[in-house]
Amino acid sequence: MSARAWVEHLMGMPVSIHVRCADPRSPDVEKAVAAAYHELARLEEVFSTWRPESHVSRLVRGDIPLSHCDPLVGEVAELCAQATEATAGTFTAHLPDATGQRVFNPTGLVKGWAVDRAGRILAGLPGAAWCINAGGDLLVGRHRYVRPEGEDGAPWRIGIEDPTDRSRIARVVPILEGAVATSGTAARGAHLFDPRSGTWVDRLASVTVAGPELMWADIWATALFVGGADAVRAFDRSLEARPDYSWWGQGFD
């Protein structure tokens, strides 16, 4: 078994791709990794809230209607509505802009959704296991013929940081396939918005969610962090539709 890592800066964060296989320098691996990064870059061009020429920026300014955007914008808008309903309103894609007005900002969903799409490209690599790390949220997988008991298919060990002491790993999560997402304030401060109170949450804590898809893991990590008991009840109800998700908090009383 050999391993190789790549890093590019996309969506405002470092995004690393790690591949384990017999020959991680093969043309097939290079091509798949390049395609995964290309997909992330393409989606950034469509959804960036920082680029004035992106479809989302033009939509928010009123320059174009939703019907004139890339069709993926409509798909994401629908997913955001589903996430808001599933989380009992504790997740939102309408966040305050610089003036305090709430505008369409799907960033909290797009990152996980985009990484899930990139992961589907890597999943086709014969004989390979892989991991995408997008700013500390991770999606891991392996080709369907990589045996989980072999070296190439061994679990990735994901360290979860203690938000009250960032030099300490509070928990290690071994994962063969699936996603781990953490939301909290230790690294970026009060950047998570509670749509019910209209405030940015500033308590020093974190919530980690593990499950099959990074999109839903990230949605629930945010919702559970800001939403308290309302989000927990919504999460429990959601288990009927998505039973393979679990969560835990760090730094909560």
C-alpha positions in Angstrom: 0.0 0.0 0.0 1.2 3.5 -0.8 -0.4 6.9 -0.1 -0.3 10.3 -1.6 -1.9 13.7 -0.8 -2.8 16.8 -2.8 -4.0 20.2 -1.5 -5.7 23.0 -3.2 -7.4 26.2 -1.9 -11.1 26.2 -2.9 -14.3 27.6 -1.4 -12.2 29.7 1.0 -10.5 26.8 2.6 -7.7 24.2 2.0 -9.2 21.0 0.4 -6.9 18.0 0.6 -7.4 14.7 -1.2 -5.6 11.6 0.1 -5.4 8.4 -1.9 -4.2 4.9 -0.8 -3.6 2.3 -3.5 -0.8 0.2 -5.1 0.4 3.2 -7.3 -1.0 6.6 -6.2 1.1 8.2 -8.9 -0.5 6.4 -11.8 -2.2 8.4 -14.6 -5.6 7.1 -13.6 -5.2 8.5 -10.0 -3.9 11.8 -11.3 -6.8 12.1 -13.7 -9.4 11.3 -11.0 -8.0 13.7 -8.5 -7.8 16.5 -11.1 -11.4 15.8 -12.1 -12.5 16.0 -8.4 -10.8 19.3 -8.0 -12.2 20.6 -11.3 -15.7 19.7 -10.1 -15.1 21.6 -6.8 -13.7 24.6 -8.7 -16.7 24.6 -11.1 -19.2 24.6 -8.3 -17.3 27.4 -6.6 -17.7 29.5 -9.7 -21.5 29.0 -9.6 -22.1 29.3 -5.8 -19.5 31.6 -4.4 -21.0 34.5 -2.4 -17.6 36.3 -2.7 -17.3 36.3 -6.5 -19.6 39.1 -7.9 -19.9 37.2 -11.2 -21.2 33.9 -9.7 -24.8 32.9 -10.3 -25.6 33.1 -6.6 -24.2 36.6 -6.3 -26.1 37.7 -9.4 -29.3 36.1 -8.1 -29.0 37.8 -4.8 -28.4 41.2 -6.4 -31.5 40.7 -8.6 -29.5 40.7 -11.8 -30.9 37.4 -12.9 -33.9 35.2 -11.8 -33.5 31.7 -10.6 -34.7 30.4 -13.9 -31.7 31.9 -15.6 -29.2 30.4 -13.2 -27.3 27.2 -13.6 -29.9 24.4 -13.0 -27.8 23.3 -10.0 -28.7 26.5 -8.2 -32.4 25.4 -8.3 -31.4 22.0 -7.1 -29.5 23.4 -4.2 -32.3 25.8 -3.3 -34.7 22.9 -3.0 -32.2 20.9 -0.9 -31.9 24.0 1.4 -35.7 24.0 1.8 -35.7 20.3 2.6 -32.9 20.9 5.2 -34.8 23.8 6.8 -37.9 21.6 7.1 -36.0 18.5 8.4 -34.2 20.5 11.1 -37.4 22.3 12.3 -36.0 25.6 11.1 -32.7 25.4 13.0 -30.8 25.3 9.7 -31.3 28.1 7.2 -29.9 29.2 3.8 -30.9 32.8 4.4 -28.2 34.6 6.3 -27.6 38.2 7.1 -25.5 40.1 4.6 -23.2 43.1 5.4 -26.3 45.3 5.9 -28.0 42.8 8.2 -30.6 41.8 5.6 -31.2 38.1 5.3 -30.4 36.9 1.8 -30.0 33.5 0.0 -26.7 32.1 1.1 -26.5 28.3 0.6 -22.8 28.1 1.7 -23.7 25.9 4.7 -25.1 23.2 2.5 -23.0 23.7 -0.7 -19.7 22.6 0.8 -20.8 19.2 1.9 -22.9 18.7 -1.3 -19.9 19.7 -3.5 -17.6 17.3 -1.7 -20.1 14.5 -2.0 -20.1 15.1 -5.8 -16.3 15.1 -5.9 -16.3 11.9 -3.9 -18.4 10.1 -6.5 -15.6 10.8 -9.0 -13.0 9.3 -6.7 -15.2 6.3 -6.0 -14.5 5.0 -9.5 -10.8 4.6 -8.9 -10.1 0.8 -9.1 -8.2 -0.5 -6.0 -8.2 2.8 -4.2 -9.3 4.1 -0.9 -9.6 7.9 -0.5 -10.3 10.8 1.8 -11.4 14.4 1.1 -10.8 16.9 3.9 -12.6 20.2 3.3 -11.6 22.6 6.1 -11.9 19.8 8.7 -15.0 18.1 7.4 -14.2 14.8 5.8 -15.7 12.3 3.3 -14.0 8.9 2.9 -14.6 6.0 0.6 -13.1 3.2 -1.3 -13.7 1.4 -4.6 -16.3 -1.4 -4.3 -13.6 -4.1 -4.8 -11.3 -2.8 -2.0 -11.7 -5.2 0.8 -12.2 -3.5 4.2 -10.0 -5.9 6.0 -7.0 -5.2 3.8 -4.4 -2.5 4.2 -5.9 -0.3 1.4 -9.3 -0.5 3.0 -8.3 0.1 6.6 -10.3 2.7 8.5 -9.3 6.4 8.3 -8.8 7.7 11.9 -10.4 11.1 12.3 -9.4 13.2 15.2 -12.1 15.4 16.8 -10.6 18.5 18.4 -11.6 19.6 21.9 -13.0 23.1 21.4 -12.0 24.2 24.9 -8.4 23.1 24.4 -7.4 22.9 20.7 -4.1 21.2 21.5 -6.1 18.1 22.6 -7.9 15.5 20.6 -11.2 14.7 22.4 -12.2 11.7 20.3 -10.9 9.6 17.5 -13.4 8.3 15.0 -12.4 5.3 12.8 -14.4 5.3 9.5 -14.3 3.1 6.5 -16.8 4.9 4.3 -18.9 8.0 5.0 -18.6 11.5 6.4 -17.7 13.4 9.6 -18.6 17.0 10.0 -18.0 19.3 12.9 -19.5 22.7 13.6 -18.3 25.0 16.4 -16.7 28.3 17.3 -13.2 27.4 18.4 -11.5 28.0 15.0 -13.7 30.7 13.4 -15.5 32.4 16.3 -19.2 33.2 16.1 -20.0 32.4 12.5 -23.0 30.1 13.0 -26.4 31.8 12.7 -29.5 30.9 14.8 -32.4 31.8 12.5 -34.9 31.7 15.3 -33.2 34.3 17.5 -31.6 36.2 14.7 -28.2 36.0 16.4 -24.8 34.5 15.8 -24.0 31.8 18.4 -20.8 32.5 20.4 -20.6 29.7 23.0 -17.3 27.8 23.0 -18.4 24.3 22.0 -18.8 22.0 19.0 -21.0 19.3 17.5 -19.8 16.5 15.3 -22.1 14.4 13.1 -21.1 11.1 11.3 -23.1 9.5 8.5 -23.1 8.4 4.9 -23.2 11.9 3.2 -21.2 15.0 4.1 -24.0 17.3 3.0 -26.4 16.0 5.7 -23.7 15.5 8.3 -22.7 19.2 7.9 -26.4 20.4 7.9 -27.0 18.5 11.1 -23.8 19.6 12.8 -24.8 23.2 12.2 -28.5 22.7 13.2 -27.6 20.8 16.4 -25.0 23.4 17.4 -27.4 26.4 17.1 -30.7 24.6 17.6 -30.5 23.0 21.0 -33.4 20.8 22.1 -35.5 21.7 19.0 -32.8 20.4 16.7 -32.3 17.3 18.8 -36.0 16.4 18.6 -35.9 17.0 14.8 -32.8 14.9 14.5 -34.4 12.0 16.4 -37.4 12.2 14.1 -35.2 12.2 11.0 -33.6 8.9 12.0 -36.5 7.0 10.4 -35.5 8.4 7.0 -31.7 8.5 7.7 -30.9 5.9 10.3 -27.2 5.9 9.8 -26.3 9.3 11.3 -25.1 9.9 14.8 -23.8 12.9 16.7 -22.1 14.0 19.9 -21.2 17.4 21.4 -18.0 18.7 22.9 -17.9 21.5 25.5 -21.7 21.5 26.3 -22.8 21.5 29.9 
